[in-house]
Amino acid sequence: MSFFSRKQKISLEDFCRDFYDNQLLNPIIKDVNFGTVLPDYVIDKIDPLFAHVDKQKLTEELMILRYELFALAWTHKFISGNVHWFLRCGTTILGQGKNCS
C-alpha cells in the first residue's frame, strides 16, 4: 500500500490548529497571503472609501469576517435542521448543558 493510498492519522487539535493557521489566519493562495492582499483589494477594487479606514483595523475586521463566514457555512452544513439538538448540545460544549449523546 502506497503512502498516499490511505489517510494519515492526525490529532483533532493538530488538525484544527493547522486549519486555522493555514485557512483563516494566513490563507496562502498561489504563493500569495490572501489575508495581507485582501485589504488592498477592498480599497482598490470594491470601495475607495475604505482608504479612510485604518488599514490595520480593516485587516482585523476582514479576518473576523472570514471567521464568521466559516462559522456560518459550518452551521448550515452540520447544524441546519437540528436547531433543537444544537441548543441542547451547544450548551454542553460550553459545559452548561445536558448530555447530547
Biotite code that builds the C-alpha atoms (Angstrom):
import biotite.structure as struc

atoms = struc.array([
    struc.Atom([0.000, 0.000, 0.000], chain_id="A", res_id=1, res_name="MET", atom_name="CA", element="C"),
    struc.Atom([1.481, 3.342, -1.005], chain_id="A", res_id=2, res_name="SER", atom_name="CA", element="C"),
    struc.Atom([1.902, 6.366, 1.226], chain_id="A", res_id=3, res_name="PHE", atom_name="CA", element="C"),
    struc.Atom([-0.895, 8.321, -0.498], chain_id="A", res_id=4, res_name="PHE", atom_name="CA", element="C"),
    struc.Atom([-3.446, 5.490, -0.671], chain_id="A", res_id=5, res_name="SER", atom_name="CA", element="C"),
    struc.Atom([-4.604, 5.860, 2.929], chain_id="A", res_id=6, res_name="ARG", atom_name="CA", element="C"),
    struc.Atom([-5.412, 8.667, 5.266], chain_id="A", res_id=7, res_name="LYS", atom_name="CA", element="C"),
    struc.Atom([-2.750, 9.719, 7.695], chain_id="A", res_id=8, res_name="GLN", atom_name="CA", element="C"),
    struc.Atom([-3.663, 9.838, 11.376], chain_id="A", res_id=9, res_name="LYS", atom_name="CA", element="C"),
    struc.Atom([-3.666, 13.274, 12.955], chain_id="A", res_id=10, res_name="ILE", atom_name="CA", element="C"),
    struc.Atom([-4.967, 14.522, 16.259], chain_id="A", res_id=11, res_name="SER", atom_name="CA", element="C"),
    struc.Atom([-8.019, 16.784, 16.256], chain_id="A", res_id=12, res_name="LEU", atom_name="CA", element="C"),
    struc.Atom([-6.014, 19.511, 17.992], chain_id="A", res_id=13, res_name="GLU", atom_name="CA", element="C"),
    struc.Atom([-3.281, 19.419, 15.327], chain_id="A", res_id=14, res_name="ASP", atom_name="CA", element="C"),
    struc.Atom([-5.847, 19.405, 12.526], chain_id="A", res_id=15, res_name="PHE", atom_name="CA", element="C"),
    struc.Atom([-7.711, 22.407, 13.959], chain_id="A", res_id=16, res_name="CYS", atom_name="CA", element="C"),
    struc.Atom([-4.504, 24.341, 14.586], chain_id="A", res_id=17, res_name="ARG", atom_name="CA", element="C"),
    struc.Atom([-3.316, 23.649, 11.040], chain_id="A", res_id=18, res_name="ASP", atom_name="CA", element="C"),
    struc.Atom([-6.695, 24.605, 9.590], chain_id="A", res_id=19, res_name="PHE", atom_name="CA", element="C"),
    struc.Atom([-6.896, 27.908, 11.461], chain_id="A", res_id=20, res_name="TYR", atom_name="CA", element="C"),
    struc.Atom([-3.267, 28.779, 10.736], chain_id="A", res_id=21, res_name="ASP", atom_name="CA", element="C"),
    struc.Atom([-3.421, 27.956, 7.026], chain_id="A", res_id=22, res_name="ASN", atom_name="CA", element="C"),
    struc.Atom([-7.019, 28.700, 6.063], chain_id="A", res_id=23, res_name="GLN", atom_name="CA", element="C"),
    struc.Atom([-8.231, 31.506, 8.319], chain_id="A", res_id=24, res_name="LEU", atom_name="CA", element="C"),
    struc.Atom([-5.235, 33.317, 9.765], chain_id="A", res_id=25, res_name="LEU", atom_name="CA", element="C"),
    struc.Atom([-2.737, 33.065, 6.882], chain_id="A", res_id=26, res_name="ASN", atom_name="CA", element="C"),
    struc.Atom([-4.514, 31.733, 3.796], chain_id="A", res_id=27, res_name="PRO", atom_name="CA", element="C"),
    struc.Atom([-1.908, 31.205, 1.060], chain_id="A", res_id=28, res_name="ILE", atom_name="CA", element="C"),
    struc.Atom([-3.333, 31.068, -2.477], chain_id="A", res_id=29, res_name="ILE", atom_name="CA", element="C"),
    struc.Atom([-0.847, 30.650, -5.341], chain_id="A", res_id=30, res_name="LYS", atom_name="CA", element="C"),
    struc.Atom([2.037, 31.759, -3.088], chain_id="A", res_id=31, res_name="ASP", atom_name="CA", element="C"),
    struc.Atom([0.202, 34.933, -2.019], chain_id="A", res_id=32, res_name="VAL", atom_name="CA", element="C"),
    struc.Atom([-1.017, 35.530, 1.523], chain_id="A", res_id=33, res_name="ASN", atom_name="CA", element="C"),
    struc.Atom([-4.677, 36.299, 0.900], chain_id="A", res_id=34, res_name="PHE", atom_name="CA", element="C"),
    struc.Atom([-5.044, 37.938, 4.301], chain_id="A", res_id=35, res_name="GLY", atom_name="CA", element="C"),
    struc.Atom([-2.460, 40.603, 3.519], chain_id="A", res_id=36, res_name="THR", atom_name="CA", element="C"),
    struc.Atom([-3.636, 41.473, -0.014], chain_id="A", res_id=37, res_name="VAL", atom_name="CA", element="C"),
    struc.Atom([-7.377, 41.473, 0.706], chain_id="A", res_id=38, res_name="LEU", atom_name="CA", element="C"),
    struc.Atom([-7.432, 44.919, 2.385], chain_id="A", res_id=39, res_name="PRO", atom_name="CA", element="C"),
    struc.Atom([-5.660, 46.475, -0.604], chain_id="A", res_id=40, res_name="ASP", atom_name="CA", element="C"),
    struc.Atom([-8.059, 44.745, -2.969], chain_id="A", res_id=41, res_name="TYR", atom_name="CA", element="C"),
    struc.Atom([-11.054, 46.008, -0.987], chain_id="A", res_id=42, res_name="VAL", atom_name="CA", element="C"),
    struc.Atom([-9.714, 49.563, -1.110], chain_id="A", res_id=43, res_name="ILE", atom_name="CA", element="C"),
    struc.Atom([-8.684, 49.489, -4.788], chain_id="A", res_id=44, res_name="ASP", atom_name="CA", element="C"),
    struc.Atom([-11.461, 47.441, -6.366], chain_id="A", res_id=45, res_name="LYS", atom_name="CA", element="C"),
    struc.Atom([-14.524, 47.393, -4.106], chain_id="A", res_id=46, res_name="ILE", atom_name="CA", element="C"),
    struc.Atom([-14.834, 50.814, -2.488], chain_id="A", res_id=47, res_name="ASP", atom_name="CA", element="C"),
    struc.Atom([-12.180, 53.549, -2.326], chain_id="A", res_id=48, res_name="PRO", atom_name="CA", element="C"),
    struc.Atom([-13.885, 54.951, 0.782], chain_id="A", res_id=49, res_name="LEU", atom_name="CA", element="C"),
    struc.Atom([-12.189, 52.143, 2.727], chain_id="A", res_id=50, res_name="PHE", atom_name="CA", element="C"),
    struc.Atom([-8.936, 54.079, 2.198], chain_id="A", res_id=51, res_name="ALA", atom_name="CA", element="C"),
    struc.Atom([-10.096, 56.367, 5.012], chain_id="A", res_id=52, res_name="HIS", atom_name="CA", element="C"),
    struc.Atom([-10.203, 53.424, 7.437], chain_id="A", res_id=53, res_name="VAL", atom_name="CA", element="C"),
    struc.Atom([-7.131, 52.429, 9.413], chain_id="A", res_id=54, res_name="ASP", atom_name="CA", element="C"),
    struc.Atom([-5.572, 49.622, 7.362], chain_id="A", res_id=55, res_name="LYS", atom_name="CA", element="C"),
    struc.Atom([-4.717, 47.503, 10.414], chain_id="A", res_id=56, res_name="GLN", atom_name="CA", element="C"),
    struc.Atom([-8.305, 47.779, 11.651], chain_id="A", res_id=57, res_name="LYS", atom_name="CA", element="C"),
    struc.Atom([-9.634, 46.859, 8.185], chain_id="A", res_id=58, res_name="LEU", atom_name="CA", element="C"),
    struc.Atom([-7.313, 43.831, 8.089], chain_id="A", res_id=59, res_name="THR", atom_name="CA", element="C"),
    struc.Atom([-8.555, 42.686, 11.502], chain_id="A", res_id=60, res_name="GLU", atom_name="CA", element="C"),
    struc.Atom([-12.203, 43.176, 10.556], chain_id="A", res_id=61, res_name="GLU", atom_name="CA", element="C"),
    struc.Atom([-11.761, 41.217, 7.322], chain_id="A", res_id=62, res_name="LEU", atom_name="CA", element="C"),
    struc.Atom([-10.159, 38.370, 9.271], chain_id="A", res_id=63, res_name="MET", atom_name="CA", element="C"),
    struc.Atom([-13.122, 38.356, 11.662], chain_id="A", res_id=64, res_name="ILE", atom_name="CA", element="C"),
    struc.Atom([-15.432, 38.302, 8.649], chain_id="A", res_id=65, res_name="LEU", atom_name="CA", element="C"),
    struc.Atom([-13.607, 35.206, 7.328], chain_id="A", res_id=66, res_name="ARG", atom_name="CA", element="C"),
    struc.Atom([-14.157, 33.516, 10.718], chain_id="A", res_id=67, res_name="TYR", atom_name="CA", element="C"),
    struc.Atom([-17.847, 34.432, 10.657], chain_id="A", res_id=68, res_name="GLU", atom_name="CA", element="C"),
    struc.Atom([-18.311, 33.148, 7.112], chain_id="A", res_id=69, res_name="LEU", atom_name="CA", element="C"),
    struc.Atom([-16.608, 29.883, 8.013], chain_id="A", res_id=70, res_name="PHE", atom_name="CA", element="C"),
    struc.Atom([-18.825, 29.506, 11.089], chain_id="A", res_id=71, res_name="ALA", atom_name="CA", element="C"),
    struc.Atom([-21.931, 30.287, 9.043], chain_id="A", res_id=72, res_name="LEU", atom_name="CA", element="C"),
    struc.Atom([-21.007, 27.710, 6.390], chain_id="A", res_id=73, res_name="ALA", atom_name="CA", element="C"),
    struc.Atom([-20.220, 25.119, 9.079], chain_id="A", res_id=74, res_name="TRP", atom_name="CA", element="C"),
    struc.Atom([-23.524, 25.821, 10.814], chain_id="A", res_id=75, res_name="THR", atom_name="CA", element="C"),
    struc.Atom([-25.502, 25.440, 7.604], chain_id="A", res_id=76, res_name="HIS", atom_name="CA", element="C"),
    struc.Atom([-23.711, 22.190, 6.766], chain_id="A", res_id=77, res_name="LYS", atom_name="CA", element="C"),
    struc.Atom([-23.840, 20.450, 10.131], chain_id="A", res_id=78, res_name="PHE", atom_name="CA", element="C"),
    struc.Atom([-26.449, 22.173, 12.305], chain_id="A", res_id=79, res_name="ILE", atom_name="CA", element="C"),
    struc.Atom([-29.159, 23.285, 9.857], chain_id="A", res_id=80, res_name="SER", atom_name="CA", element="C"),
    struc.Atom([-32.362, 21.417, 10.646], chain_id="A", res_id=81, res_name="GLY", atom_name="CA", element="C"),
    struc.Atom([-31.017, 20.348, 14.030], chain_id="A", res_id=82, res_name="ASN", atom_name="CA", element="C"),
    struc.Atom([-31.731, 23.527, 15.967], chain_id="A", res_id=83, res_name="VAL", atom_name="CA", element="C"),
    struc.Atom([-33.097, 21.681, 18.992], chain_id="A", res_id=84, res_name="HIS", atom_name="CA", element="C"),
    struc.Atom([-30.030, 19.407, 19.046], chain_id="A", res_id=85, res_name="TRP", atom_name="CA", element="C"),
    struc.Atom([-27.738, 22.429, 18.783], chain_id="A", res_id=86, res_name="PHE", atom_name="CA", element="C"),
    struc.Atom([-29.493, 24.297, 21.581], chain_id="A", res_id=87, res_name="LEU", atom_name="CA", element="C"),
    struc.Atom([-29.193, 21.285, 23.852], chain_id="A", res_id=88, res_name="ARG", atom_name="CA", element="C"),
    struc.Atom([-25.676, 20.194, 22.830], chain_id="A", res_id=89, res_name="CYS", atom_name="CA", element="C"),
    struc.Atom([-24.196, 23.607, 22.112], chain_id="A", res_id=90, res_name="GLY", atom_name="CA", element="C"),
    struc.Atom([-24.508, 24.447, 25.771], chain_id="A", res_id=91, res_name="THR", atom_name="CA", element="C"),
    struc.Atom([-22.951, 21.061, 26.608], chain_id="A", res_id=92, res_name="THR", atom_name="CA", element="C"),
    struc.Atom([-19.906, 22.077, 24.642], chain_id="A", res_id=93, res_name="ILE", atom_name="CA", element="C"),
    struc.Atom([-19.725, 25.168, 26.810], chain_id="A", res_id=94, res_name="LEU", atom_name="CA", element="C"),
    struc.Atom([-20.052, 22.969, 29.873], chain_id="A", res_id=95, res_name="GLY", atom_name="CA", element="C"),
    struc.Atom([-23.547, 24.061, 30.818], chain_id="A", res_id=96, res_name="GLN", atom_name="CA", element="C"),
    struc.Atom([-25.960, 21.735, 29.055], chain_id="A", res_id=97, res_name="GLY", atom_name="CA", element="C"),
    struc.Atom([-27.361, 18.242, 29.080], chain_id="A", res_id=98, res_name="LYS", atom_name="CA", element="C"),
    struc.Atom([-25.632, 15.177, 27.749], chain_id="A", res_id=99, res_name="ASN", atom_name="CA", element="C"),
    struc.Atom([-26.218, 15.116, 23.983], chain_id="A", res_id=100, res_name="CYS", atom_name="CA", element="C"),
    struc.Atom([-25.176, 11.549, 23.221], chain_id="A", res_id=101, res_name="SER", atom_name="CA", element="C"),
])
